[in-house]
Amino acid sequence: MESDEWKLLIRCVYLPYEDGYAFSAELSLVESLIGNNLDCHVAICGDFNVDFSRNWLHTELLSSFCDNMNVRPVCGHPKCTIDYTFNFDMSRFNVLDHFLLSGVLYEKCVQTAYVDHAVDNLSDHDPILLHLDLDVQYVGFAAKVHTPRASWKKASDLDLSNYRSALSRNLANLHFQTEVLTCHDMNCNNSHHFSVITDYVKGITDACVNACKSAIPFTALKQQEGRIAGWSEYVQLLREKSLF
């Protein structure tokens, strides 16, 4: 899931219980995935075969993984009402299925976390449900509106010079908090740092757009439906040859 505010990495897992090696191998795969997406908030869910209240073989492995990856199990959240997710002949009950969330998701977004003990569920595992309140911007698709667009090919040398000058002025008005630059935590989950970086990136984008509007000529010509730029010059002849 991606927007101007959020990039969310969601991973569903099933961790084996037979031996510690296979369990650790699966955790390593998830750790590698998180390491390749450090700009994402993380949600990991599934059957972990671990009950955090029991001192089992894999409990320490999963706890260490959570500490290293800065994720927290939702079963410890104040808004979680999960009592058990697994039963053995309705005589032994455990919480083996979990949601693991990274810092901001865990601290600010959890609304409810509960389990559905449906009477018609034939599995010994009951489904768990999580409601998150995410500040995501949704973009709806409406009818096509042909708005003026910047025509860089029509820009003169003077237009480009004016654009560079306007962009320099706009960027000079941006300010960035030095405390964020001095943060050396590769897995930083500080919500304030995240907000500062997001605002700074938006400021750079706005600076470019506003400079373009003030200096570059625009065109309001309606593009023909289905027309692709450069098709006639570069593609049409090759297409006809391939069809022949």
C-alpha positions in Angstrom: 0.0 0.0 0.0 1.5 3.3 -1.0 0.5 7.0 -0.8 2.0 10.4 -0.2 2.0 9.5 3.5 2.5 5.8 3.8 4.4 2.9 2.4 3.3 -0.3 4.1 5.0 -3.7 3.8 2.6 -6.6 4.6 4.0 -10.1 5.0 2.0 -13.3 5.8 4.0 -16.1 7.3 3.7 -19.7 8.6 6.6 -20.6 10.8 7.3 -24.4 11.3 7.6 -25.8 14.8 9.6 -29.0 14.0 13.1 -27.6 14.4 14.9 -24.4 15.3 16.9 -24.3 12.1 13.9 -24.1 9.8 12.2 -21.6 12.1 15.3 -19.4 12.0 15.6 -19.7 8.3 12.1 -18.4 7.8 12.7 -15.5 10.1 15.9 -14.7 8.1 13.8 -14.4 4.9 11.5 -12.0 6.6 14.4 -10.0 8.0 15.9 -9.8 4.6 12.6 -8.5 3.1 12.4 -5.8 5.8 16.0 -4.8 5.2 15.3 -4.3 1.5 12.3 -2.0 2.4 13.6 0.2 5.1 11.3 3.1 4.0 8.2 1.0 4.8 6.1 0.5 7.8 5.9 -3.2 8.5 3.0 -5.6 9.3 3.7 -9.3 9.7 0.9 -11.7 10.4 0.3 -15.4 10.5 0.8 -18.6 12.4 4.1 -18.3 14.3 3.7 -21.4 16.5 4.8 -19.3 19.4 3.0 -18.4 22.6 4.8 -15.4 24.1 3.5 -16.5 27.6 5.3 -19.8 27.4 9.0 -20.5 27.5 9.1 -22.7 24.4 12.0 -23.5 22.0 11.1 -20.8 19.5 9.8 -18.1 21.9 13.3 -16.7 22.4 14.1 -16.8 18.7 10.9 -14.8 17.8 11.4 -12.4 20.7 15.0 -11.6 19.5 13.7 -11.1 16.0 11.1 -8.6 17.2 13.8 -6.7 19.1 16.2 -6.7 16.2 13.6 -5.6 13.6 11.8 -3.1 15.9 8.4 -4.8 15.6 6.0 -5.6 18.4 3.4 -8.3 18.8 -0.1 -6.9 19.0 -1.1 -9.5 21.6 0.6 -7.1 24.1 -1.3 -4.0 23.0 -3.9 -2.5 25.4 -6.6 -2.6 22.7 -6.0 -6.3 22.0 -8.8 -8.7 23.3 -7.4 -11.9 21.9 -7.8 -14.7 24.5 -6.6 -17.7 22.4 -6.2 -18.5 18.8 -5.5 -22.3 19.0 -7.1 -25.1 20.9 -6.2 -28.7 21.3 -9.4 -30.7 21.7 -10.8 -27.8 23.6 -8.6 -28.8 26.5 -5.4 -26.7 25.9 -5.5 -23.1 24.6 -2.7 -20.9 23.2 -2.1 -17.7 21.3 -0.1 -19.0 18.4 -1.2 -16.6 15.7 0.0 -13.0 15.8 0.2 -9.6 14.2 3.7 -8.0 14.4 3.7 -4.2 13.8 6.5 -1.7 13.4 6.7 1.3 15.8 4.2 3.9 14.4 1.6 1.3 13.4 1.8 -0.3 16.9 1.8 3.0 18.8 -0.7 5.1 17.0 -2.8 3.1 14.5 -4.2 0.0 16.4 -7.9 0.4 16.9 -9.0 -3.2 17.8 -7.4 -6.7 17.7 -9.6 -9.6 18.4 -10.3 -13.3 17.5 -13.4 -14.7 15.9 -14.5 -17.9 17.8 -17.0 -19.0 15.1 -18.9 -22.1 16.0 -18.8 -23.3 12.4 -15.0 -23.1 12.1 -13.7 -26.7 11.7 -10.0 -25.7 12.2 -8.2 -25.8 15.5 -7.0 -22.2 14.7 -9.4 -19.3 15.0 -9.0 -16.3 12.7 -7.6 -13.1 14.3 -8.6 -9.6 13.0 -6.9 -6.3 13.3 -8.3 -2.8 12.6 -5.7 -0.1 11.9 -6.5 3.6 11.5 -4.2 4.8 8.7 -4.0 8.4 7.5 -3.9 7.4 3.8 -4.8 9.7 1.0 -7.1 8.0 -1.5 -7.2 9.2 -5.1 -10.5 8.6 -7.0 -10.6 8.1 -10.7 -13.1 10.4 -12.4 -13.9 11.3 -16.0 -10.9 12.6 -18.0 -10.3 16.3 -17.7 -7.8 17.8 -20.1 -5.9 20.4 -18.1 -3.0 22.5 -19.4 0.4 20.8 -19.2 3.9 22.2 -19.2 5.4 22.1 -22.7 9.2 21.9 -22.1 9.9 21.5 -25.8 8.4 25.0 -26.3 10.5 26.6 -23.6 13.1 29.1 -24.7 16.5 29.6 -23.2 15.0 32.6 -21.3 12.2 30.4 -20.0 14.6 27.8 -18.7 16.8 30.5 -17.1 13.7 31.9 -15.4 12.8 28.4 -14.2 16.2 27.8 -12.7 16.1 31.2 -10.9 12.6 30.6 -9.6 13.5 27.0 -8.4 16.6 28.4 -6.6 14.5 30.9 -4.7 11.8 28.3 -3.8 14.4 25.8 -2.5 16.2 28.6 -0.5 13.0 29.0 1.5 12.9 25.4 2.6 14.2 24.6 6.1 15.3 21.1 7.4 15.7 20.3 11.0 19.3 19.2 11.7 18.4 16.8 14.4 16.9 14.5 11.7 20.2 14.6 9.8 22.1 13.5 12.8 19.9 10.4 13.4 22.0 7.3 12.6 19.4 4.7 13.4 18.9 2.7 10.2 15.6 1.3 11.6 14.4 4.6 13.0 10.7 4.6 13.8 10.6 8.1 15.3 7.2 9.5 14.0 8.6 13.1 14.2 11.5 12.3 12.0 9.2 10.6 9.5 6.9 13.7 9.5 9.9 16.1 9.0 11.2 14.1 6.0 7.8 13.8 4.4 7.2 17.5 4.7 10.7 18.3 3.3 10.1 16.0 0.3 6.7 17.6 -0.4 8.4 21.0 -0.1 10.9 20.1 -2.8 8.2 18.8 -5.1 6.1 22.0 -4.6 9.2 24.1 -5.3 9.7 22.4 -8.7 6.0 22.6 -9.6 5.6 26.2 -8.7 8.8 27.2 -10.5 7.5 25.4 -13.6 4.2 27.2 -13.5 5.9 30.6 -13.2 8.3 30.2 -16.1 7.5 27.3 -18.5 4.8 27.8 -21.2 1.7 25.6 -21.0 -0.4 24.0 -23.6 -4.1 23.3 -23.4 -4.3 21.2 -26.6 -6.4 18.1 -26.2 -4.5 15.0 -27.0 -6.2 12.6 -29.4 -7.7 9.6 -27.7 -5.3 6.6 -28.0 -2.5 8.6 -29.5 1.0 7.7 -28.2 3.8 10.2 -28.5 6.5 9.1 -31.0 4.4 6.3 -32.4 4.4 7.5 -36.0 8.1 8.4 -36.0 9.5 5.4 -34.3 7.1 2.5 -34.1 4.5 2.5 -36.9 6.9 1.3 -39.6 8.4 -1.4 -37.4 4.8 -2.5 -36.5 3.8 -2.8 -40.2 7.0 -4.7 -41.0 6.4 -7.2 -38.2 2.8 -7.7 -39.3 3.9 -8.3 -42.9 
